[in-house]
Amino acid sequence: MYKHVWLSLSVFVFLLVGTTIAVVIGRGYRLDFTQGTPRIAGTGLLVATSTPDGASVYLNDHLTTATNNTINLTPGTYAVRITKDGYFPWEKTYVIENEVVSKADATLFPAAPQLESITTAGALAPVIDPSGTRIALSVTTLTPQRNGIYILPLTNAPLLTFSSSTIQIADDTVIPFSASTFSWTPDGRSLIATVAAEKASTYQLDATRLNTQPQDITQTLSILQAGWKIQQQEQDTARTATLAEPIRTTVLPFMKDILWNTNATRILYTASRSGTLNAVIAPSLKGTNPTAQVRTVTQGSRYVYDIKEDRNYPITMDGVTSWLDSSHLLITTDRSIDIASFDGTNRNTIYGGPFTPGTVFAHPSGNRIVILTNLGNASAPMNLYTINLR
């Protein structure tokens, strides 16, 4: 009987000790001999991932591992650098804390991205639709029946081409639409084209078909524009209504010119006034993005607010800034096209050749950029090209 009791007690103690050790190891504690005698020391975890994977991970300039991997580290400050041949390096500094998991998730962009043409017969005045999935453009180098306005869907095909999937919505047989100026309606269903002849006329064009009888809205344009403005305001109100109440009352009043990222987790904005953003999450979360945030904003300056982590980053970049994808910014100047992390770090020039300002668009997948250029050849027409980033 005593033998059975001792056996049961031994099994219980073994399981208790084993479970305790597993919990301690799971929380990041390790046996440490650095001070001459063994002791249990706390560690933190760094999860290093990359796209593409198989990149090298350097900690304080020491090659430590490859992505994707989890590294146990003693608490302290670490300069993390992730590199892969043919790609721009990615760098950030992390403060590793005991029992805290930090994530180094690097998207690596090619140092020599591939450039491919979409159009070959020329393209003018490209304008992207409100959803970021279609480009309207005009063609002037073909016959009157083929000249006009086209809609180019931004598909996920490996190579975008001006193919049968492109829709011609207006031609030049009666009205010279190829020479018009045009813009999208807020719902993305129509294009508003103004033809400057002896007397300017404005037309509403269905963006899904060829408009054989374009609707002349010259006399009703002001009324329609008032309605579209209300529609846009309603869309903006519905979008901001998805934010938690503390964000709507504490952070949102400081924002204008709002641009949401693709999954609505971060907001690129201009400060509408100067002041301090009160904390929405208190105490602050552990293991968040290590880049220093700024809670005091200056009117007219640009920032990115991270909704999930309640962190705010200054975007002190020249040029036009928009979203490439959910985690990266697209910055265009008159000289270059750059990509940076949402917090302003890891900025790299992706394209430094000639292009037309205001005609740089992010593909919905985030894997490409569409530009208008003639590659510096003054005798060649402007055409659309993709810069492939993956």
Secondary structure by P-SEA (a helix, b strand, c coil): caaaaaaaaaaaaaaaaaaaaaaaaaabbbbbccccbbbbbbbbbbbbbccccbbbbbccccccccccbbbbbcccccbbbbbcccbbbbbbcccccccbbbbbcccccccbbbbbbcccccccccccccccccccccccccccccccbbbbbbcccccccccccccccccccccccccbbbbbcccccbbbbbbbccbbbbbbbccccccccccccccaaaaaaaaaaaaaaaaaaaaaccccaaaaaccccccccccccccccbbbbcccccccccccccccccccccccccccccccccccccccccbbbbbccccbbbbccccbbbbbcccbbbbbcccccccccccccccccccccccccccbbbbbcccccccccbbbbbbccc
